[in-house]
Amino acid sequence: MGDEINITFETLYDLLRREKGKEELQSLEGNFFKEVVVYLQEKLRLLEQKSGDDDLFSVGEKDKLEAELRNIKRILKELYDKREKKIIEMAINRSRTGSDIIDTSALLADEKKLYEKLVEVFDRFRVGILLNMFQGQLPVVAEEKKIIVEEKRIIEEKESDIEKSRIRIINPVPKFINPIDGGFLGPFENGVEVELEKSLAELLVEKKRAEWLP
């Protein structure tokens, strides 16, 4: 990319509007953070130049640049907050279901690290709290990631009543890990009717892969 600036105030505003208007995490260019930094550095360089001038025109330009920088930072914060919330929801769904069908393709590299860290934390606490309670013990949360499929299977098997729901597949679903027994489910083709654990069924319906059956 060099020093070419492909980010503008208008593109940032459009990205925020798109992120706020869609339920799913929206894709960004892989070098998005780098381009934003270059864009901000250019604005800060211009502001520094204007700060040394005392004529009225330069003062007016300086005030305009300061206002623009405030608006840029506000948009960036809103965009980050919105994406952060979606990433947290994705990590929660991944931890609850143990499913590999969570679509992470829209995550930027640093966001992927955040997502994976959140899944690890949610998994550790889910096992450390629920597993011990099921065994009549106080919660003990491991300091390091020690979650394996078998541990999650034990948690689910010790639940007294696993609520299930019937759904019909409306978009193909690839093979994925069954959070109940650690085995595999699927693949499911269009039109297939299946009974799954409720939270997993809800996730497939939410992702428009399935619809509820009466």
PyMOL commands that set and color helices and strands:
alter all, ss='L'
color gray80, all
select helices_A, chain A and resi 9-21+32-51+56-97+109-134+149-157+198-206
alter helices_A, ss='H'
color red, helices_A
select strands_A, chain A and resi 164-169+176-177+184-185+193-197+210-212
alter strands_A, ss='S'
color yellow, strands_A
deselect
rebuild
show_as cartoon
